[in-house]
Amino acid sequence: TQLLEQSPQFLSIQEGENLTVYCNSSSVFSSLQWYRQEPGEGPVLLVTVVTGGEVKKLKRLTFQFGDARKDSSLHITAAQPGDTGLYLCAGGDGNKLVFGAGTILRVKS
Amino acid sequence: KAGVTQTPRYLIKTRGQQVTLSCSPISGHRSVSWYQQTPGQGLQFLFEYFSETQRNKGNFPGRFSGRQFSNSRSEMNVSTLELGDSALYLCASSLGSTFNEQFFGPGTRLTVL
């Protein structure tokens, strides 16, 4: 069974700070996706990375896929209260996704 | 383009009853996956349907079943409900391609009393 470990579990920071969320596994994934979920709603896809070493930027968010395709990171620059939510990484395992436990991010103004 | 829709959004049932949840995927998407989300276990994969066939299945008991119709709409059924089945049930649709970029609906919040 493939597992994804996310860290940290919780993060509470002030507006304007930077942060990094990590997603690690001992298994290789064909792709890795990052989602953000708000209470009572479904996860919203932020990005998909498929190539080892790939870096993608989405405004203040930077996503990196490890060279060996076993790990990924999400870096947020100058966090804003609107970034508050549950961040989930998910690894592609054939035709299903394996999810990490998630990181709860709270950005205080 | 309309997103994934799920009905109903909220449901309250009692132990022993059965429930059916519905999911309409994004137009053109042929794969529908179902997930259960709980605070303790996080998001867990239930099953995936593609072209009316179950293509993948997670580690859930046989009380959890699903089906997909020719228009790609999907239903999942849970029989003999238990208190532990209380969860947010999420449906996700995708084109069904290899790296499986999935788009989620808002979920159905099921409470079992």
HADDOCK unambig.tbl for C-alpha pairs under 7 A between the chains (distance, minus, plus):
assign (segid A and resid 30 and name CA) (segid B and resid 99 and name CA) 6.43 0.50 0.50
assign (segid A and resid 31 and name CA) (segid B and resid 99 and name CA) 5.81 0.50 0.50
assign (segid A and resid 41 and name CA) (segid B and resid 106 and name CA) 4.62 0.50 0.50
assign (segid A and resid 41 and name CA) (segid B and resid 107 and name CA) 6.51 0.50 0.50
assign (segid A and resid 42 and name CA) (segid B and resid 90 and name CA) 6.73 0.50 0.50
assign (segid A and resid 42 and name CA) (segid B and resid 104 and name CA) 5.63 0.50 0.50
assign (segid A and resid 42 and name CA) (segid B and resid 105 and name CA) 5.50 0.50 0.50
assign (segid A and resid 42 and name CA) (segid B and resid 106 and name CA) 4.25 0.50 0.50
assign (segid A and resid 42 and name CA) (segid B and resid 107 and name CA) 5.81 0.50 0.50
assign (segid A and resid 43 and name CA) (segid B and resid 104 and name CA) 6.01 0.50 0.50
assign (segid A and resid 44 and name CA) (segid B and resid 103 and name CA) 6.99 0.50 0.50
assign (segid A and resid 44 and name CA) (segid B and resid 104 and name CA) 6.69 0.50 0.50
assign (segid A and resid 45 and name CA) (segid B and resid 103 and name CA) 6.58 0.50 0.50
assign (segid A and resid 92 and name CA) (segid B and resid 99 and name CA) 6.22 0.50 0.50
assign (segid A and resid 92 and name CA) (segid B and resid 100 and name CA) 6.81 0.50 0.50
assign (segid A and resid 95 and name CA) (segid B and resid 56 and name CA) 6.90 0.50 0.50
assign (segid A and resid 95 and name CA) (segid B and resid 100 and name CA) 6.31 0.50 0.50
assign (segid A and resid 99 and name CA) (segid B and resid 43 and name CA) 6.16 0.50 0.50
assign (segid A and resid 101 and name CA) (segid B and resid 42 and name CA) 5.51 0.50 0.50
